[in-house]
């Protein structure tokens, strides 16, 4: 993997870059649609390419391990071939999903024992096993196994967890060195900064992660319930420490406003289930604010879903039609809304990139934040 910076904002720390992988080029800043179980919910792969124009998507190690299971993925030749996706893929390590199973897991130095959310069966993830699964999945960018701490989090627990995550990282690196890629192309490991919302811990963790000299770095343990201002404070602190010449990935973030504010702090990569999950519930993101398309006020609004025409569905269908589909509980409603929301997120990061390169990102960002922070 290679990363080249193409431009920087003069006022903020926003950057525009290019990541090159064996499956293609990713222009940053970038948003990655979440494809939990080898599928971005409700969206065909050709729509991801043609309508949404996603450079890269994300897969979930925990979910793919449980189904279809790694032996199926290996028989298919990896996730790219299994799901007919020839662009880059990033996989998480399974750490966040295990964190979300707080009532059904036990963590110790060796790893995490947990019960499947599907059938209650018992499983064990160690740093080494997480690497084995991600080798079998075959993503271009893979994550080190970590513990994602909750919010709020006791200081001593956060400290112990952070140091364990650092020890696990060393085990991940050692295991990958002994177990090469399976499908003839390179995989790149991103370590993850932890430390909850404690400045000294985040500083220690960022310094340790920077010292590993990986090709890219991730920031984890945020967007787990903390106020946005604390998220921004931790992100800024960490971005000031992580190497500038390598991409920075803020995991699980977030709203369109969160994304713009974190781009301004120096983040390059994002993922979140929000655009797809909200779409399935009838919540649409636009440049002028958020729309609850189920509201009766849209019943006789025959204007396009979004007059900017960000995706093909925006000009094809009216607000009234989309509202009708939701009220009638038609599956097509969720598909149209999902394509729109993902298209909007992709448009937003691409516009951010344009304004970074043009030199007016900060003023554009401030205007967009005000516009988007409205309910229509």
Secondary structure, DSSP 8 states (H G I E B T S, - for coil): -EEEEEEE-SSS--EEEEEEETTEEEEESEEEEEETTSS-TT--HHHHHHTS--SEEEE-HHHHHHTT-HHHHHHHTSHHHHTT--SEEEE--SHHHHHHTGGGEEEETTEEEEE-TTT--EEEE-HHHHHHHHHHHT-SEEE-------SS--HHHHHHHHHHHHHHHHHHHHHHHHS--SSSS--EEEEEE--TT-HHHHHHHHHHHHHHT-SEEEE-S-SSS--HHHHHHHHHHHHTTS-TTSEEEETT---HHHHHHHHHTT--EEE-SHHHHHHHTTEEEETTEEEETTSGGGTT--SBS-TT--SHHHHHSBHHHHHHHHHTT-HHHHHHHHHHHHHHHHHHHHHHHHHHHHT-HHHHHHHHHHHHS-B-
